[in-house]
Amino acid sequence: MNNTEKYMYLGKINSPDELKKLSYEAIPRLAEEIRGELVERVTENGGHLASNLGVVELTMAIHRVFNAPRDHIIFDVGHQSYVHKMLTGRYDRMDSLRKPGGISGFTKREESEYDAFGAGHSSTSLSAGLGFAVSDKLSGNDAYTVVVLGDGAYTGGMIHEALNNCRKYLNLIIILNENERSISKNIGRFADNLAHLRIKSSYFKTKKATGAMLKKIPLVGKGLFRTVRAAKQCIKNSLYGSNYFESMGLTYLGPVDGHDFEATEKLLSEAKKLGESVIVHVRTKKGKGYAPAENEPCYYHGISPANQKSDGQPCFSEIMGEKLSEMAAKDGRICAITAAMCDGTGLKVFEKNHKERFFDVGIAEEHALTFAAGLAANGMRPVAAIYSSFLQRGYDNIIHDIALQNLPVTMCIDRAGLNPSDGATHHGIFDTAFISGIPNMTLYTPITKETLEKALEESIASGKPCAIRYPKGSTDARVLREFYPNGFERGKLGAATNFGKDEVLDAVIITDGIIVKEALSAADKLRESGLNIGIILLEKLKPYRECVQNVAKLIGGGTKKIIFLEEDIRAGGMGMILSDEMRKQGMLEDTQWQIIATDDTFVPRHPGKSVYEDAGISADKIKECILNLCKSPDVLYNL
């Protein structure tokens, strides 16, 4: 059975035009088919399941009311856009979701004209949407801009900055998708009755006609209109409190049950008729229609592919959380901070054991870091655990609030390195470079359970700003065998080798992080060519002068060929800074050397290639570079 024959309706929808032709009676069946496809594809390929299950009716209603791509539809984060993709001509490619060269797990402008704005990080949608709406206004275009907020995006500061700049005269529809995140006060039956009244066309017609009639009364009309409106607002506020959005001059409609398709479509239609900036409050349930996701929406927020096997070892996030909780039991100054990623960063155990010292600040990385700085300035020892690609948002806070004041904040940089599934928006390939360039910072790069625990101990004890970066996943058994055959000695953390001090080597690879596995694979391939390759694994980079001293103690005498290998950008990265320090200390005289790193690219994915091949840092690339060095004994490389 091909894709178009699989379902009664879904396979026949190639654009929103086909969706608009369906009767109301067909909508429940289509919603069921969409949810079936979501469960099948996401459990197979991995991705965001619960959040997409929750926006099925809402997404259908948006595409029935508005005219994309002329009207701009912008999903915050972009991870709730799977239904949108199915309804805009990409259903037949959903089997390639999150695969190399396939459909992205986020909105992506180059993928489709229906993806108005690319995303991957939270809380950017309204600022971008405001840009679309203002540009349309300036150019005389009467298109609508529809922004879909939800899944925690409202906790991000950018949303409030954008709200502060919204203007009433724009064709801007802001859909506030409250998927049980409790962003508004529960106001009981009165609110339900008000919402029911507000979704009727007669309500809007009466409201508009009454206002127009009052304004036409000679002499006193406009004043009377303002008086009546103020009295109405006063009564409404006394009954259920003032409305944040209306107090900012924006029209607020709702809340409405986002799974009641007809009510949602009707409310969006009325919002569109107003011809101004409108907040449409929709309530949905994460995981709707799939019992496991409904019961555990956090677990099913993002899931791994079905064929991805676990080695049974605890992941680095879990190791960090367990160790930090253990340390906090002995030191009352230790606090843990997360930016809405408690489970992902392994802090669940800390929250359970030290609730009063655990802080989830929402999707607000900038605030998380300056909050940590304030805690540190007043005697605490805060640890902020943030994904590498999200830490970029707090660059100014790291420099200005933490490093400049030399405050004892530890940043645990999770998900460091390349991301095979989520792609460019989630590659953690910039933090080594931007942390390395900040004074007062210490940077650790542990790659085993023991070295991660040691890095935590050292960083908190140091009383200085520190960053500890580690990848997704767990310790590799071969890395332990190669670099710590006798176990990790609880001394000072620095560097390790997989070769003996007096061993004769044809070349040495200096590297850090999980990319060491590619280095080991390259060494295996080169051994078949008769070359003996040694590897130095760095687990503490900055201060780089200290790092050079560690390398000097380990590097074999007579080694004249060196590869600096990193899973990060080349500019300002480990290879560039370390080689510069080594040159200053006279260590690279008469030495051939080369840097292998992701070089001035966001590393797009291509079919049939691994993420390392796409980045140009695979084992085969390493092998090729070393063979070229060995074939050209008289040429010095400093690339």
N, C-alpha and C positions, 0 to 999 in steps of 0.2 A: 504493500500500500504506500503510495507516494504521499508527500506532505499535504497536497491539496485534497486528497481523498480521506485523509485521517479524521477530519472533523466536518460537521455539517456546515459550519459558518466560518470558522477561523481561517481555513485554507483558502477561502474565496475572497478575503479582504486584503487588497494590495495597497489601499490608500484609505484615508478617512472618508472619502466619498462613498465607498461601499458600505462603510459603517453607518453613515447617515441614512442609507436606504432601508436599513433593517427596521422592522416593527418593534414596538415595545415588548411584544410577546416573545420575540427572538432573543432579546437581551440577556435574560437569565441563562439560557443555553450557551450563548457566546461566553458569558462570564465563567461558566463552568468549564468550557473548553480551554479558555485562557489559563485558568488555574491548573488544569490538568497538564498543559504544556509547560507551565512554570515549574511544577513539581518535578516533571520528568527531566527537563533540561538542566535545572539548577542542581538537582541531586546527582546528575551524571557529570556535569562540568564544574560544579562548585559555583559559588556566587552568593548574591543576596536574595534570600527566599521570602522570609516573613514580611519584609517591607513591601515587596512587589505584590504579594498576595493581598495585601491590605489596600492597594490603590486600583484594583481592577475596575470597579464601577466608576470611580472618580476619573480615571484616565479615559474611559469610554465617553463619559459625559463631556469632558473637555474637548475631545475631538469631534463630538457631535455639535457642540455649540459654536466652537471657533473654527477658523479656516486656516489651518496650518498648510504649508509653511509661510503663507502671507502673514498670518498672525504668529507671533513668536511664542513658543512654549518652552519654558525654562524650568527644569527640575533641579532642585537643590541637591548637591552632592552628585546627582546623576545615577545613583544606585537604585532609585525607584523607577527607572525608565524602561524596564524590560517590556512591560505591557505596551508602552508607547512605541517601542521598536517593532513589536509584532503588528501593530495597527498602522504602521507607516511603511509597509513594503518589505519588512525584514523577517517576517515569520519563517520563510523557507530557508533562512540562514541561521536560525536559532540553534541548530545543532553545533555551530561553530563558536557559540558563546564562550568568551574568555580563552579561546584557543589561539595559538599563534596565527596572525593574519585574519582572524575571524571577528565576529561581532564583539565590540568592547562591552565590558561590564558597566560602563558609564556612558554618558552622552559624549559625542565626539563629532565635531563639525565636519571633518573630512569624510565621515562615514555616511552622512545623510543630510540633505537640505532641511529635514525636519528637526535635526538637532541644532537648535539655534545657538546654543552656547555650550562649550565643553566644560566638564566638571570632573570632580574626583575628590575634592575636599569640601567640607561643609560651609554653609552660611554665605556663599558668594552670590547666590541666585538673585537676590533683590537688588544688590548694587548693579549687577549686569543688566537685570531687567529694567532698572531705572534708566540705564544708558540707552537701551533699545527704545523705551517709551519717549524719552526726551528727544532722541534723534528723529523719531517719527514725527513728533510735534514740530520740530524745527524745519523738517523737509516737507511738511504738509501732508504726510501720509496718515490715513485714518486707521491703520492696522492696530490690533490689540496686542498687548504683551501680557502673557499669563505666567505667573511665577508660582510654582508649587513648593511650598515650604513644608517641612515635616521631619519626622524621625530624629528629633533633637536639634535640628538646624536652628531653631528659634533660640537656643541657648548661646549661640555664637554672637559675639559683639557686633560683627559686620551687619547683621540683620537690623540691629537697632540704629546703627549709624545710617543705614540706608533709609529706614523708616523716618528718621529725622529730616531726610532730604526729599521725601516724597511730596509731590504737589497734587492738589485735588484735580487739576484740569487735565491730567494725563489719562490716556486709555490704558490703564494699568490695573490688572486684576490679580490680587495677591491671595492665593488659596492657602489658608492656614490649616494644614492637615494634622490634626491632633490625634495621633494614634496611641491614645491612652498614656500620654506623657504628662498629663496634669498641668497644662500651661495656663489653665483658666479656672476660676472659681466655680464650683458646682452650685448652681443657683436653683435647682429643683424644678418643680412643676411650672412655676412662673416662666422660667427660661424656655421650657419645652413648648408652652403655649405661645410664647412670643415667636419662637422659631417657626412654629406651624403657621402663624399668621403671616410672617414675613416672606414665606415662599409662595404666597398667592399673588398673582398678577394684580388683583384688585387692590391689594395693599399699596403697591407702588403707584398705581394709577391715581388712587385717592390721595395719597401723600403728595404727589406732584401737582394734581389739580387744585388741592386745597392751598398749597403754597402759592401757586400762580394767582388764584382768586384773591387771596389776602393782599398780595403785592399790588393788585390793580385798584384797591380802594383808594380814592383820592386823598392826598395829604398824609393820611395816617397808615396807609397800607403797608409800606416797608417796615415801619416801626412796629406795627401790630404783628407782622410776620415774625420779626425777631423776638417779640415778647412771647408769642405762642410757642415758638421753637424752644426758647429758654425754659418756659414753664414745663413743656413736655420732657425736656432733658432733666429738669430738677425732679419731676415725679419718677422718671425712670431710674435715676441715680439713687433716690431714696428707697426704691424697691429692691434693687439688686446691685447697687454700687456703680461707680463711674466706669466707663469703658476706656481702656488705654488707647485704643485706636481712634475712637471718635474724639477723644480729648486732643489728639494730634491733627484733627481736621479731616480724617479719613472716614468714609462711609463704611459701616460694619454690618454685615449680613450673616445671620446664622445664630447658633450652630445648627447644622443639619447632619443627619445620619448619612455618611458617605457611602453606605452600602444600599441605601434606598435610591436606586438609579433615577427614577422619575423625579423625586424631590431634589436630588443633586443637580440634575440637568435643568430643572425649572429655575432653581436659585441662580445658577450660572447664567442662564438666559436673561434673568432680570438684572443681574449685575452688569451684563454687557449693555443692556438698554440704557443704563444710567449715564454712560459716556463720561465717566470720571474714575478716579482712583478708588478702588473698592477692596475691602478685606472680606473674603468669603471664608467663614469658619466651618470646617468640615471635620466630623469625627469618624475615624475608621479604626478597625481592629487589625493589628499586625498578625499575619498568619491566617487571615480569614479564609475559611473553607478547607483548611488542611489541619486536622486536629493536632498532630505533633507540634506544628508551628504556632498554633493558637495557644497551646498549653505552655510552650517554652519559647516565646518570641526572641529572647536574647540568644539562646542557643542556635536558633534557626535564622538569626539575622544574617550571618555570613557563614556558609558551610563549605567544606572542602570537597573536591571531586570524589566520586564513589570509588574510583580505583586507586586513590592515594592512600598508601599504607603507612601506619605508624610503626616505628621501631620499638615502641613500648617505653622509650626513655622519656623522662620529663623534659619539656621544652625549656629554652632559656628564660622565657617569661615566667614560667612556674618556679624555676630555680631562684630567680631574683626575688619573687614575691615571698617564697618560703624563707629564704635567708634574711630578707629585710624584716619580716615578722619576728623571726628568732632574735635578731639584733635589737628590735624595738622592745622586746620583753626585758632586756637588760639595760636599755638606755631610754629613759622617758623623754629625751629631746627629739627622738626620731619621729618624723611625720612622713606620710605618703600622700602624694597628690596625683590625680589622674584627670585628664580632660575627656570625660565621658567614655573611657576605655578601660574600665575596671577589670573586666574579664580578660580582654585581649592583652593587657600588660601584666597579668598574673597577680594583681593586687587583691583578689577576692579573699584570700586567706588573711591578708593584713586587715582588711575591712572587718572581717569576722572577729579577729583577735584584739584589734586596737581601734575600735570604731570611733572613739573620741579624737584619734589622731589621724584619721583617714578623711580625705577631702576630695570629692568628685565635683569639679567646678563647671561641668558641662563642656560644650565644645568651645573652649576659650583658652587656647594654648598660651596666648600672650598674658592673660590674667594669671594663669597657673604659675608661670615663671616669676612674675613680679610678686605674686602672693608668696611664693617660696622665698624670694629675696627678703620680703618683710619678716617672715618667720625666722629666717637665718639672722637677720640684723638684730633680732630680739632674743637670741640665744638658743633657738631650736636648730635641729639638723634635718632639714627637709630633703626628701627625695622625690623628684618629679619624673614619672615614667610616661614617656611620650613616643609615639612612632616616629621614625626618622623623617618621613615625608611630611609629617605634621609639625615637627619641630621647626621647620623652615619659617613658620608663621611667627615664631618668637625670637627671631634673630636679633632684633633691636633690644628686646628685653634681656637677652643673654649678655649682650655687650654692655648696655647702659645700666641695668639694674643689678646684675649679678657680678660680672667680671670686673667692671670699672671700680666697684666697691669692694672687690675681693671677698665676697660673701660665701660661706660654706654651704653651697647648694650642690647637690648631686643630681645630675640629669641622667636617667637611664634611657638610652636611645634604642628603642625596640625596632625590630624589622629593618635592621641596617642591611644594605645591599640591594641587589636586583630583585624585582618581584615578577615571577614568571607568569602569573595569572592576571593581576590587576593592571600591569603595564606601567606606562610612563608616569601617570599621576601618583603612583605608589612606590616608585623606585627610590630606595634610600641611598642615593649615590652622591649627595651633596654635603652631608654633615661633617665628614672628615675634613674637607677643605675649609668650610666656614668656621668650624671649631678650632682648627689648627691656626687660623689667622687671628685669633682673639687672645690678647695677653692675659696672663694670670691663670689660664685654663690648663688643667691636666686631662689628658685623653687616654682612656684605657680601651683595648680591643680584645677582651677575653673570648675564648672559643671553646672552653671546657667548663664543666660544672664547677670544678675546684678553682679555676682562675677567675670565673665570674664572682664567686663568693669572696675570693681574696680581693678583687677589685673593689667590691662594696665595702669591705672592712677598711681597706686603705683610704678610699675616698672620704668616707665619713670621719675617719680618725684624723685626716690631714687638716681639717678646718679650712679648706680652700675650695674654690669652684672646680668641680670635676664633672667629666662626662664619661659614661661607660656605654659603648656601643656594641650591640650583639645582634645576630641574625634571627630570623624566624627558624624554628626547628630545634633540634637537640644536638648534643655532642656526637661527633662522628667517631665510631670505634677505632677506625684506622688512625685518625689524628692522635688519639690517646696513645696508641701503640707506637707510632712513629716518633712523637715528640716527648712523650712522658712514659717511656717503657717501665720505669721504676716507680711510677706515680708522681704526682705533683709535690714538690718539696715546698713546704709552707714558708718559704723565704720571701724575698722582695720580688714582686712581679716585674717581668721585663721581656725576655725573649727566650726561645728554645730552638733547638736544631734537631734534624734527623740524621746527622752525620757526626763522626768522631773528629776530635780536634786536629789530629794529624792525618786525616784522610785526604787523599789527593782527589781534587774535584775538577771537572772540566768547566763547570759554571755553578753559580749560586743564585737561587731565586730568593729574594727578600719580599715577604708578603705579610698580610694580616687578614683576619676574618675568614669566613667560610670559603672564600675563593682558594684557600690553601688546598682544597680537595682537587681543584683543577691543576694546581701545581704538582701535586703528587701523581696525578694521572699523566701529566706531561713528562715527568721524570721517568715513569714506567716506560713510556713510548721511546724516550731517548736512550734508555738502557738497552733497548733492542738494537739501537744503532751504535752501541759500544761506548756511550758517553755516561759518565757518572755525575749526576746532578744533585747538589745539596740544597736544602731549603732552610731558611731562617724564618721562623714564625714569630712575629712581633705581637705582644699582648699589652704593650704600653707604648704609645707613640709620642705623646707630648708630656714633658719637655723633650724636644727633638735632640737637644745636645746630650741628654742622658740616654736617649735611644741609640745615638751613634756610639756612645761608649759601650752599650750592651752588644751592639753589632760587632764592634772592634774586638771584643773578647771572644766572640764566637766564630768569626769568619776565618776560613782556613788560609794559612799562609800560602802565597803563590797563586791564589785565585785571582784571575785577571778578567773574568767575564761575569757580569752581574746583571740580573733582571730584577727590576722593581715592579711587582705585580700587585694591582689593587682593583677592587670591585667598586670603584668610585670614579668621579671625574678626575682627569689628569691635572687640570689647572688648579694649582694650590693644594694638591693632594699629597699623600704620603710620599710617593716617589719623587716628586719635584722638591719638596722641602727636605727630605732625608738626604737625597743626593747632593743638594746644595750644602747641607751641613757636613757631609762626608768630604766634599771637595775642600771646604774651609779647613778641615783637619788633615788634609793631605792624603786621604784614603783612596782617592780615585785616580791617582797619577798612573799613567800608562795602563789604565783599565778600560776595557770595552764595557759599556753599560747601556741599558735601554729601559724605558718605562712602558709598561703595558697597562692601560687603563681605559675606561670609557672616555672617549675623546670628543668633546664638544658635540654631544648628541643626547637626546632624551631616550634613546634606545627603543625604537619602535619594534614590534614583533612581526616576524615573517613566517609564513607556513613552512613547516619542516625543519625549522632551526630552533636550537635551544636558546635561552635568553643570553647565555654566555657567548654563543656564536654571533648573535645579533649585536652584542656589545664589543665584539672583537677581542675577547679575553678568554677564549676557550682553551682547552688543553692543546688542541691542534695548533692554535695561533702561538701559544707559548713555545711549543716544539719547533715551529717554523722560525721564530725569532732566534732561538738558541742555536739552531743549525746554521743560520745565516751568520751569527757572531763567530761560530767556530770555523766557518769557511773563510772568513776574512780577518785573519790574525793581525793585519797591520792597520785596520780601520777602526777608529775610535767612534763610538756611537754615544750621543747624548740627546736622544730624541725624546 
